[in-house]
């Protein structure tokens, strides 16, 4: 494996020549194997190893749930292995166990084998968009489905880009966002009802920040909404309120600025 100068006689030992051939074969195999090991474009501090507990073989960019059981190495019995090899077990996602706790595989893996996976940051995924009734920008696991995430109004991943339309498609998402419900402002446009008493106003509701339509002819006192009107007063219609997402992906009006006339 020594370098030569221009004009020197070229004598290649068999071991050196075979090493060149092996390197060329490996490079050619890497170029043609599109389903093989994925190598990030830059060092990624959000990559861990996963032990697949899925009986079916899983492909690159599949989804596995983590967190409902402990890591592969228990610190109580092998602290060094726990510290040096933080390996989680990955399962076919379950809505009960894995909302907000999942990874995206970076390479194919079979049952009881190890593979690299992303648990935070930006990664390609397959995304199922159920309809075009809403401008989806969040995603979450799909119960019993490892092949894709599902676009939702509430979820732990942010959709940065998707191909468009409905059905399963490629998308770029950011993992690691909070899964907890959060409060956001909404704009209300009165569409029906009267000032009373009792008041019976209904509204079209929009996200006040992004302008996304949340619903039409919404009665803010009907379940699951939480607004409570004074029954004996006449009320002027609201123009602003605050809402949050429930665990089923529906929005819930909490407070709106109706005031007594």
Number of C-alpha atoms within 10 A of each C-alpha: 9 5 5 10 7 6 6 7 8 10 9 11 9 9 10 12 12 12 12 12 12 11 11 12 12 11 11 11 12 14 10 9 10 10 12 16 16 17 11 10 6 6 8 12 10 13 18 18 19 27 20 24 19 19 11 12 12 20 18 22 22 23 28 28 25 24 16 14 11 11 18 15 18 14 12 7 9 10 12 11 14 16 12 9 14 14 20 21 21 28 25 24 25 20 14 8 16 21 19 22 20 27 28 27 29 26 19 19 24 16 14 14 14 19 20 22 24 23 20 19 16 17 18 17 24 21 26 21 20 15 12 10 9 15 15 19 17 20 25 25 30 21 16 11 16 23 22 22 27 21 27 24 18 24 24 22 27 23 21 13 13 18 11 12 12 13 14 19 16 16 18 18 24 20 24 19 14 12 15 12 16 11 13 14 17 25 21 24 18 17 15 14 14 16 16 15 12 14 20 18 23 21 21 18 24 20 18 16 10 9 12 16 16 19 14 15 15 20 18 21 16 11 10 14 17 15 18 12 17 12 12 11 15 19 22 16 25 18 15 17 21 17 20 19 18 15 12 9 13 13 19 18 25 17 18 21 15 19 13 14 10
